[in-house]
Amino acid sequence: MQENFELICEVRTAEGKGASRRLRREGKVPAILYGGSEAALPLTMSHNELMKHLAHEAFYSHILTVKHDGKTEKAVLRAVQRHPAKPVVLHIDLLRVSESEKLRMNVPLHFLNGETCNGVKQQGGIVSHLMTEVEVSCLAKDLPEFIAVDLAELSVGDAIHLSQLNIPAGVEVVELMHGPEHDQAVVSIHLPRGAIETAADEEAEGGEGEEGAAS
């Protein structure tokens, strides 16, 4: 089920570092809403409410509802500036989205059946996640919250590439738009290093035994 994220904001009238510090002392976060045909709009919102939203993975790849002064706009989260040592958000950037224009967003990958696939459960392999998210291009209405990657059929030595992802209709993987040579691996299964070294030692010992018998 899709989450509906709503940001209740106020328009900022005072700008600058001093004004931003005062807002933060009041438990608010300065923000900027930009893009589209309208001018950039400085906003402020509750820090506590924003932190609740940021705790959801879907918030980072979702169409957000931004409400201010009786007006409602659709936007996506473009940047979050955090304090380097404290759990505090200093500023966020919001980008307006249009129903008729494609946008580019990073969408998280959700890996399924990694612990029960044949390569892990039967063959003793381990899963290597080579990507955790993928950049897509689509209209706002088609933006997925995540892309599921099913590892159920993978064995040791297998991998899933970008072109093999189950991409929803209306969505394109940006990397693949540059050509088939950009079809990178997303996840793979391989044996642990120790198992590989043991297999190599056994193979070498077997070879030496054959040489000794021949002589």
N, C-alpha and C positions, 0 to 999 in steps of 0.2 A: 504494500500500500504506500502510495506516495505521500510524503510529508508536505504540509503547506506552511511555508515560513513567511511570517509577516513582521516587518520592521516598522515600529511606530516611531516616527522621527519628528524633529522640529527643525525649522530653517535657522541656521546660524546667522546672526547679524554682525557679530564681532569675530574677526579673524586674527591670525597671528599666533606666535608661540605663547604669549602671555594669556590670551583668551583661551587657548587650548588647555593650558595648565589649569586654569580656573575651572573649566568644564570637567576635567578629570578629577579634580578635588571634590566636585559635586556628584561624582559617580556617573559621569556621562562620557561618551566617546565621540570625538569629532569624526566626521565622514565627508566624503565628496561623492556626489552623484553626477555622472557626466555621460556624454555620448548622445547619438541621435541628432536631431535638428535643434534641440534646446540647449541653452547655456548651462555650463557646469553649476551645480547647486550645492553650497555648503550646508551640511546637516549635522545634527547631533542626536544621539539616542542613548538609552539606558545601557550602562556597561553590564549590569547583571543579566539583563535580558539577552544581550548580544552573546555573552559567554554561554548561556544555555543553548543558543542556536549553534554556536561553534563546536559544541560537544557532539553534534550530529554530523556524521560523515557526509550525508546527502546535502547539507547546507552549502558545501563548497562546489557542488555541481548541479545546482537546482535553480529554477527560475524563482526569484524572490519577489514578494509583494512589498513595495515601499510606500508607506502612507505618510503624507506631510501636508499640513494646512488644508485638510479636506480633499486632497488630491491623491490618487493612487497611480503608481507607475510600476512597471515590471523591470527587473534588473538582475544582474548576476554579480557575485562577489569576484572582484578582480585582484585585490591585494589586501593583506592584513599586516599591519605593523605592530609588532609586539615588543614589550619591554624585555631587554636582554636577560634580566635576572629575576623578574617578578611575573606572576600570572596575570598580567595586565595588558589589555589591548590599547595601543596608543592612537591608532587611526585605521580606518578602512576605506577602500575605494570600491564604489559600486558603478557598474556599467549598465546603462539603459539598453534594453533589447527591444527589437521590433519584430512584429509577427511576420513580416514579409522579408526580412533580411537574415541570412545565415550568420551564425556566431560560431566561434571556436572556443571549446572548453575542454579541460582535462577531466575525464570521467574515471572513477576508480574501477579496478578490476576485482571481482569477487571470485576466488578460486574454490571450486567444489570438488569433493571426493578425493582430495589429495592424500588422506591417510588410509583410504580403503582401496585405492587403485592397485592393479596387479604389480606395477613397477615398485611400489612401496611395500605392500603387504606380503606379496609372494616372493619378490626378488630382492628385497632388502635395500632398495634404492632410496634416495632422498630427493625432495623437490627443491628446485632452484627457481625462485621467482625473479625473473630478469626484468620485469616491469611491474609496477603496482598501479599504474594508471595509463590511460591512452588519450591523446588529443583527438577530438572529433570535430566535424563541421556539420551543422544541421540547423534547421529552423528551431525556434524556441519551443514550439509545441512537440517536437520530436526528441528533445534532449533527454537521454536516459539518465537515471540516477546512478546506475552502475552497469557494468557488462559482466555477465557470468561466464566463467571459464571452467568447463567440466573436464576434469582430469581422469575420469573413470576408466577410459580405454587406454591410458598410457602405460607403456612398459619402459624398462631401463633403456636409455638411448633415444627415447622419443621426445619430441618437443611440439609445442603448439605455437604457430606463427600468427602474425597480425591478420593475414589473409584468411586464417581458419577460425577467427573469432565469430561468434554469433551476433552480428551487428544488426540492430533493428532497422526497419525500413525508414528511408529518409535520412539515414546517418552515414557519414563517410569517415574513414580513418585518415587523418591528415597525412601521416607518414606514407601511406600507400598512394596518395595522390601524386607523389614525386616519382613513382615508377616501381616496377616489380623488384628492383634491387634493394628497395627499402623495406622489404618484407621480413622484418626482424622477428626473432624468437621472443615469445612472451614468458614461457615457462618450459622447463625441461626436467627430466628425471635422470639421475646418474648414480652410479655406485659411490659410496663413501671412499675417500682417499685410501684408507687402510685396506679396504676390500680389494681395490685396484692393485695396490702394492703386493698384497698376498697372492693374488692371481698371477701377477707377473713373476713373483719368486717361484711359485709352483711350476709355471711354464718353463722358467730357466732351469730348475732342478730336473725336470722331465727331460729337457734337451741334453743335459750333461749325462744323465743315465743312459740315454740312447747312444751317445758317443762312446761311453765306456764299454758298453756291450759290443759295439761294432769293432773296437780295437782288440 
